[in-house]
């Protein structure tokens, strides 16, 4: 996604950072809206949902997807196999395009799912059953999607540099999957402890 957030024709680094900030804003807000919706639905079904069984299933799913991320075995990853429109970056001002991309990508449900941790975040947002807490949880998820742009892109000052940065970020994909696998394993254990020790 980094190459889609190009600097404007002035080539100023500050312009690109504004675009990244707008991407982060759109991603955070739209993910938080989805979180609030999941939390609201969760609060409605919470009284009739067997809590320990639901959290145990979430932990088992987290462990299963940890093995998936570590390439031990494959699990299905439900997702919408579409990408956001690439034409936005030429049709709109770079700042507008960045905001649109962030808003579309923030909730995660409108595009490819790259990391299986997404499913755990969704299940937690639902099982928490609190619109505010769920919005905060998903908002953090949405903001985390902008972190690669913020961390890797501070040197970007031209469209060419944004493409080079995007290629560099993609080169860490295998490492990211291993880190996600470890994170999901940890989350599975903590979820089980939290479920049976309270």
N, C-alpha and C positions, 0 to 999 in steps of 0.2 A: 504493500500500500504506500510505502514511502515515495516511490517514483511518481505516484499520482498526485502528491502534494508538491507541486513544483513552485519554485520561486516565480514571482512575476517578472516581466521583461526587464525590470531594473536590476535584477540579479542580486538584490540586497539580502543578506542573511537575516536581518530583522524581519523582512517581509515573510520569509519562509517560516520563521518561528511564530509569527502571528497566525499563519495558516495552521501550523501544528497545534497551537493553543485552541483554535477554533475546532479542529478535528477532535481534540481531547474533550472540549466542552460538549460537542454534539454526541460523542460516544458515551460520555458519562451520563448526560441527561436522558438520552433515549433508553439506555440500559436501566437507569433508575426507574423510569416509567414502567418498563416491563417488570421489574422487581416489585413495584407497588401493586401491579395487577396480580402477580403470582402470590404475593403475601395476602391480598384480599381474598382470592379464591381459597388459599390455604386456611385462612381464618374461618371461612364458612364451613369447610369440611373437617376442620380440626376436631370438633367435638365428637364426630362419628368415626374418625380415623384412628385405628389402633397405633398409638404413638410409638411404642417400642418396636413394633414390627416394621413400621414405616422407616424409622431411623436405621434399623438393622439392615433393611433392604438397601437404603442409601449407602451404608458402609460397605456392603457386599458389592454393590455396583462400583463404588470408588476403587475397591481392591481389584475387581475385574478389569476396569479400565486402566488401572496402574500397570497390570500385566500387558494390556494392549499397547500402552505407551512405551513399555520396555521391549516390545516386539517378541514377547514370549508366546502369545497367541492373539488372534484377531477377534474383535467383537464388532458387531454392526454399529455404525455411527449415524443415526438418523440426522439428516441435514437437507437443506435446500441446495441443490447443486447448481447454483447460479452465482454470478459475481455482480457487484454493483456496476452500473453503467460507466464504462471507461470514457464515454463522450462528455461526461460532466466536466472533465478537466480542461476541455477545449471550448465547451459551450459557455461556461461560467467563469467569472473572476476567480483566481486561485483561492481566495479566502472563502468565497461562497461554495466552491467545489469542496474544499476541505471540510467545511461545516456539514455539507450534505453527505459526504463520505462517512464522517464520524457518526452522524445521526443514523445512517442506514446500517453501519457495521456494529454500532454499540450493543444492541440487544442480542446479536449473534444468530438470530433465527432466520435472517434473510440471505444467508450466504454459506459458503463452505465452512465447516467446523474443522479447524486445524488441530486443536488440542482437546483431548477428552475431558480435561478438567471442567470444561464448560457444562457438561451434564451434571456434575456434582454441584456446581454453583446454582444451576437451575433448581435441582431437587432441594437444596438447602433453602433457597428463597421461598419455595412452596411450603416446605415442612415447618419453617419458622412460624408461618401463619400470622405475621405481623407486617402490615403494609409499609410502615416506616423502616423497620429493621431490614426487611427484604429489599426495599428501595436502596438503602445504604449498601447492602451487600452487592447488589447488582451494579450500583453506581461505581463501587470500587473496581468491580470486574470491567466495566466500561472504560474507566480511566486507565486500567492496566493495559488495555489494548493500544493506548496511545504512548505508553512508555518507550517502546522501541524507537518511535519517532523522536521523542524528546531526548533519549539517551544517545542514540546513534546519529542523529541528524544535526547536531549543533554546528557541524562543519559545512553544511550544505549552503552553497551560495550561487548555484546554477542548476539548470535541469540535468546537466550531465552528472554533476555531483550527487544529485538525488538518486539517479539510477545506480551509480556506484555504491551509494550507501545502502540502497535496497538489496543489491546483490550481496553485500557484506552481511546484512542481517539474515538473509536467507541461508547463508553458509553455516549459520548456527542452529539450523533446524533440528538436526539429529541430537545435539546437546539439549535443546529445549524439550524434546520429547523425553529424554532421560530424566531431566529435572522434574517434568510433569509427572512421570511415573513415580518418582520418589515422593513428590508432594502428595499425590493421590493415595499412596500407601500410608503415609503419615496421617492424612485426613481420615482414612478408613479406621485406623486404630483409635484416633482421638474421638471420632464419632461413636464408636462402640463404647469407649470408656465413658463418654458423656451420657450415653443412653442408659447404661446399666449402673452407673454410680450415683445418679441423682435420685 
